[in-house]
Amino acid sequence: MQFISQFIIKFSHRKIGSDEFGNSYFEGRNGKRYIVYKGSAEASKIPAEWHGWIHYTTDIAPININTRKHSWQKIHLPNLTGTKNAYSPQVAKKNSSVAKEKKPYQSWHPLNPKF
């Protein structure tokens, strides 16, 4: 079904542009906007520049404007949940360079004279 939809979109709609990940963006005669994803169809693969256009926030496609990237900006990554690159707090804790000091826990009690 996905192949048929992509075929219809590619040949009956006007191609607006594509992003750095290979996703293609199209617009129909009625103004409806479509994406043909490269690889699996995952909505988190849409970069911020194209997100505004696809959701009708702006009518100017990012191919017509200068989207300047700063040196401190990270590249866009899709949602990595369920992959080997997913964030794991246990892995982050093991790789942490900060040595944590463990103190024994002492519960609070109203009759305890130490508090």
C-alpha positions as CSV (number, residue, x, y, z in Angstrom):
1,M,0.0,0.0,0.0
2,Q,2.8,2.4,0.8
3,F,4.4,1.8,-2.6
4,I,1.1,2.7,-4.4
5,S,0.7,5.9,-2.3
6,Q,4.3,7.0,-3.0
7,F,3.8,6.4,-6.7
8,I,0.7,8.5,-6.8
9,I,2.2,11.3,-4.8
10,K,5.4,11.4,-6.9
11,F,3.6,11.6,-10.3
12,S,0.5,13.6,-9.5
13,H,1.9,16.3,-7.1
14,R,4.5,19.0,-7.4
15,K,7.9,18.3,-5.8
16,I,8.9,21.2,-3.5
17,G,12.2,19.9,-2.3
18,S,14.1,17.4,-0.2
19,D,16.1,17.5,3.0
20,E,19.5,16.4,3.9
21,F,18.2,12.9,4.9
22,G,16.7,12.2,1.5
23,N,13.0,12.8,2.4
24,S,11.1,14.4,-0.4
25,Y,8.3,17.0,0.1
26,F,5.4,17.4,-2.3
27,E,2.3,19.7,-2.5
28,G,-1.0,18.9,-4.3
29,R,-3.2,21.2,-6.3
30,N,-5.5,21.6,-3.3
31,G,-2.6,22.8,-1.1
32,K,-2.2,19.5,0.8
33,R,1.4,18.7,1.7
34,Y,3.0,15.3,1.7
35,I,6.3,13.6,2.6
36,V,7.9,10.6,0.9
37,Y,10.3,9.2,3.5
38,K,13.6,7.7,2.6
39,G,13.6,4.4,4.4
40,S,11.1,3.7,7.1
41,A,8.2,6.2,7.6
42,E,9.1,7.9,10.9
43,A,7.7,11.3,11.7
44,S,10.7,12.2,13.9
45,K,12.9,12.2,10.8
46,I,11.6,15.6,9.7
47,P,14.1,18.4,10.4
48,A,13.0,21.5,12.1
49,E,13.1,23.6,8.9
50,W,10.7,21.3,7.1
51,H,8.5,20.7,10.1
52,G,7.2,24.3,10.0
53,W,6.3,24.0,6.3
54,I,4.7,20.5,6.5
55,H,2.4,21.7,9.4
56,Y,1.4,24.9,7.6
57,T,3.2,27.2,10.1
58,T,4.9,28.9,7.2
59,D,4.2,29.0,3.5
60,I,7.8,29.5,2.6
61,A,9.6,26.2,2.0
62,P,13.1,26.0,3.5
63,I,14.7,25.7,0.0
64,N,13.8,29.4,-0.6
65,I,15.2,30.7,2.7
66,N,18.7,30.7,4.2
67,T,18.7,28.3,7.2
68,R,22.0,29.3,8.8
69,K,23.5,26.7,11.1
70,H,25.6,27.8,14.0
71,S,28.7,25.8,15.2
72,W,27.1,25.0,18.5
73,Q,23.9,23.5,16.9
74,K,23.7,19.7,16.8
75,I,22.6,17.8,13.7
76,H,19.0,16.6,13.8
77,L,18.5,13.0,14.8
78,P,15.3,11.0,14.5
79,N,13.8,9.2,17.6
80,L,16.3,6.5,18.5
81,T,14.0,4.6,20.9
82,G,14.1,0.9,20.3
83,T,17.5,1.0,18.5
84,K,21.0,0.2,19.6
85,N,21.7,3.9,19.8
86,A,18.9,4.7,22.2
87,Y,19.7,6.6,25.4
88,S,20.1,4.4,28.4
89,P,20.7,5.9,31.9
90,Q,22.6,2.8,33.0
91,V,25.1,3.2,30.2
92,A,25.4,7.0,30.8
93,K,26.0,6.3,34.5
94,K,28.8,3.8,33.7
95,N,30.5,6.2,31.3
96,S,30.3,9.2,33.7
97,S,33.6,10.6,34.7
98,V,32.2,12.0,38.0
99,A,32.9,9.8,40.9
100,K,29.9,9.6,43.2
101,E,30.3,9.3,46.9
102,K,27.9,6.8,48.5
103,K,26.5,7.7,51.9
104,P,24.4,5.3,54.0
105,Y,20.8,6.3,54.1
106,Q,19.4,7.2,57.5
107,S,15.7,7.5,57.7
108,W,14.1,10.4,59.6
109,H,12.2,9.6,62.8
110,P,10.6,12.2,65.1
111,L,12.1,10.7,68.2
112,N,15.6,10.4,66.7
113,P,17.8,12.9,68.6
114,K,20.3,13.3,65.7
115,F,17.8,15.5,63.8
